[in-house]
Amino acid sequence: MMHFERQTVGDHDLRVARVHDGDRPTVVMTNALPQSIRCWESLWDRLSDNFDLLAVDLPGFGRSTGSGSVMRPSAQSDVLARLMDANGIGETFLIGPDIGVPVSLWLASSQPERLLGVNIYDGPGTWPADFDPSLRAATHSRLVRWLGTHRPVRRGLMKRNLDAATAAGYHHFTPSAAAVEEYRAICFDPQKHCNAFDFLGSYAEELPVLEERLPSVTVPVLITWGAHDQFVHPSNAERLDALLPNSEVTVFDDAGHFSHEDADDEWLQRFRTFVEAHSPNPHTRRGPTPPDTTETPPHH
């Protein structure tokens, strides 16, 4: 079971979940959009059988604070690196779904010494990316982004985002009731809604720079994808694989956009194999165990 905590990194109050059990590979994972790190709850116990874990809602997403200049992949990767330092994490494996793809690849290209391997999926790393029409419009048009954050269009898009987070983003998986309620709160939060458009709006500037960096990324990269991803099409996996010099691709036939949940058993086996292939001995270099910052339930 996931236990949520708060950690402060700079000006950002981040929601995280952790498992620390000692001399095992460490895995850091981000949230997807428009979800939160609850996207990991169905796999959390199985992952924690083999790995030390740190999951984080990136700044301005999920249940973490943040807005403005941090809503771009380069800035998010800096915060992620500082969070790793705060938790005493040296070399680690990193999983970046959806919006975590450009964040993870930015970190791999700028601070490769931190990473033993990266698993990315269902998000963009090149420009222009192969999106569905709505995402294409949101990433290419400032007018569309403005309309999307103002009435009356905003409310309809919030409802559409909730459908993506709880139904349309899946091929067959159903998230828990707690996840659905949390995703509802996130999707209808006006600031989180604006943050998402700000992040998408940064792609036109940041992704061309990132794409130029990809051929120099030496970190091993596992690219996994859902064959039925209707938002960020599987062709993006092929493009990333062609540019990354040390990558491998697995496409799950029975999975949609949130492919690690749809193809949970297949994805988990594939990720374990990847970690085994790229883990040194000892598995990780860690500093002191970080302080306990577990959230205390409010008294009623």
N, C-alpha and C positions, 0 to 999 in steps of 0.2 A: 504494500500500500504506500502511496506517495504521501509524504509529510512536507507541508509547505513552510518555508521560512522567508524572512526578509533579510537582504544584505544591501548595504549602501556602498556604491562605487561612484566616487565623485559626487555629482549632483543627483545621481539616480538611485531611487529606492527600488531595488529589483526583487521580484518574487522568484525563489529558487526551490528546488528539491534536491536532497543529497543522500547518498549512501557512501559511507567510508568504512571499509573493513580491513584495510592494510595492503599487503603486497599482492595487488592484482592490477590488471590493466585499468586505466581510468578512461572514462568516456564522458565527454561533455556534449550536451545536446541542446538545441534551441527549439523554440516554438515554431509552429506554422501560422499562416494568416488565412482566415481571420480567427484562428483558434488561440490556444495557450499551451503551456506545457502539460495540460491535461491530455493532450494528444498522445502522451506517453503512458498513461495510466494502465492501459490494457497489457502493456509489455513490461511494466516497471519491475514486477517481482521476478520475471524470468531473466531480465537483464541484470538485476542485482544478484542473481545466483553466481554470475561470472565476473562482474565488473564493479568497480567503484564508479559512482554516477554523480554528475552534477548537471541538472537541467535548469534552464533559465528562460524566463520570459524576457526577450530582448527589450531594451529601453523603448518606451512608448507603445509596446504591444502587450497583449495578455493582461496580466495584473501588475506590470511594472510601470513606473512613472517615466516621463521623458517626452520631449516634443522639440520642434524647431530643428536646430543644426545637427542633432544626433540622428535624425531620420534619413540616413543614407548608409549604404553598406560599409563604406570606409570608416565612418565614425562608430558604427555598431561594432565593427571588428576590434577597434581600440578598446571599447568598454569591455568586450568579451575577454580580451587579453588581460585587462586589469582585474576582472573577476577571477580569472584563473590564478593570477598572482595572489589575490586575497585568500584563496582557498588552498594555497601551497601546492598547486599543480604545476609540475614541470612538463615533461613530454606527455601527450595525451592523444587519444583518438577523438575526433570531432564529428558529430552528425548534424547536418544542416538541411532540414526539409524546407521546401517552399522559399520563403524570404530568407531562410538560413543558407541557401545556396550561395548567393553573392557575398554574404557576410563571411561564410566559411572559406570561400575561394580567395577573398581579399586577405584574410589572415594567412592562408597558406602561401600567398604570393609575397606578403610583406614580412612575415615572421615564421618562416618554415621550420625553424629550430624548435618551435613549440609543439609540433604536430608529428605523430607517428603515422597517421593516416586520416583520411577524411572520407566520410560517406555523404554524398549529396544526392538529392532527388526532388523532382517535381517543382523546380524553380529555375529562374534564368541565370545564366552566367555569360551570355554573349548579347550583342546588339546588332540588329534588332532580334529579339527573341520571337519564337513561334508561339504566340498567345491566341486565345480565343478572341473574338471581336471586342468584347467588353474590356478585357485587360489591355488589348492593343490600343484601344481608344484612350484609356486612362493613362497609359504610359507615354503616349505620343502627343496628347492634346492638353494644353494648359486650360483651355476653355472647358473641356470635359471635366477636368479635375475641379474647376471652380463650380460648375453646375452640380457636380456630385456632392459637394460639401454645403450646399445651400438648399433651402426649401424651394419647391416641393419635391425635388428630385432626391434629396438626401434620404428621406424616410423610405422610399421605395428601394434604394440601394442597400440600406441597412437590412431590410427584410431579405433581399437577395443574398447578401453576405451570410446571413444566418442560415439560409437554405444551403448555401455552399458548404458551410462549416458543419452542418448536421445531416445532410442528405446528398446533395448533388455532387459533393466532393468524393463520395464513396461509390464503389461498385456493389458492395454488399454489406459492409460493416455498419453497425449501429452504435454510436457513442453512448456512454452512460447518461443517465438523467442528470447527474451532477455536472457532467461536461456540457450537456446541452444548455443548462441554466447559466453556466459560466459564459459560454459562447454567446448566449443571448445578451447578457449584460455587457460583454465586450462590443458586440456588433452595434448595440444601440447607445453606446457611449459616444457623444459628439466629438470629444477630443481624440479618442482612439480612431474614430472614423476619419477625422482630418489627418491624423498621423499616417494612416495607411496610404492616403492619397499623396501625402508629402513624400513618403518612401518610394512609391511607384513613380512619382514625378522625378526622382533623382536618377532613375535608370538611364535616361537619355544621356546624361553627363558621365555617370560612373561606369556603366557597363562597357562602353567602348574602351575605356582605360583598362578595365579588368580583362577584357578579351585579349588585349595586347600582351598582358602579363601571363596568360595561361600557358603558352609554350615553354616558359621558364620555370613553371611550378614543378619542383622535384618530389614533393610529398606524394606518396601513393594515394590515389583517389578511386574509391568505389562509387560508381554511378549506378543507382537503382532507379527504376521508374515504373509507374503503372501504365499498362498498355491502354487503359481506358481513361487516361487523364484528359479531360475535356477542357481544362483551363490552360495548362502549360504542356503542350503536346510532346509526345515521346521523341519527336524529331530533335528536340533540344538535347536529349541525351546523346544522340549521334554526333551532334555538333560539338558538344563538350568533349566527347571522347576523341574526336579528330584533333582537337587543339591541345589537350593535356598529354604530356609525354609518358606519364606513368599511371594510366587509368585502365579500368576494366568496367564493363557494362553488363547489368542483368536487368531485363524487363520482365515484370510479373504479368502473366496473361490475365489473371483474374483480379486486377486491382485498378482503382481509379486514382484520383489526385493525391489523396492521403494514403499512399501505397503501403507504408509500413504497418498500418492498421488493417487494411484490406488483406494484405499478404503476410500476416504477422509471422506465421511459422516459417514460411519460405524466406522472408526478409531476415528473421533472426538467425537462421542457419547460415545464410549468406554473409551476414555481418560477422558472426562468430568466426567463420572461416577466414575472412579478411583480417580480423584482429590477430588470429593465430599466425597468419603468414607474415605479419609485420610487427609483432611484438618482440622487443629485445629481452634480454635477461640481465638484471631484473626488469620487470615490465615497465615501470614508471619511476621517475625521479620525483619525490614529493618533499615538500617542506613540512613544518609542524602541522598537526591536525588543527583545522580552523576552529574558532570558538563556536559554541552552540548558539544558534540564533533562531531556534524553532519558534514559530508563531504560537502565542498563547491564546486559546479561544477566549472571546469576551465573556465576562460574567453578566448574567442576566438576573 
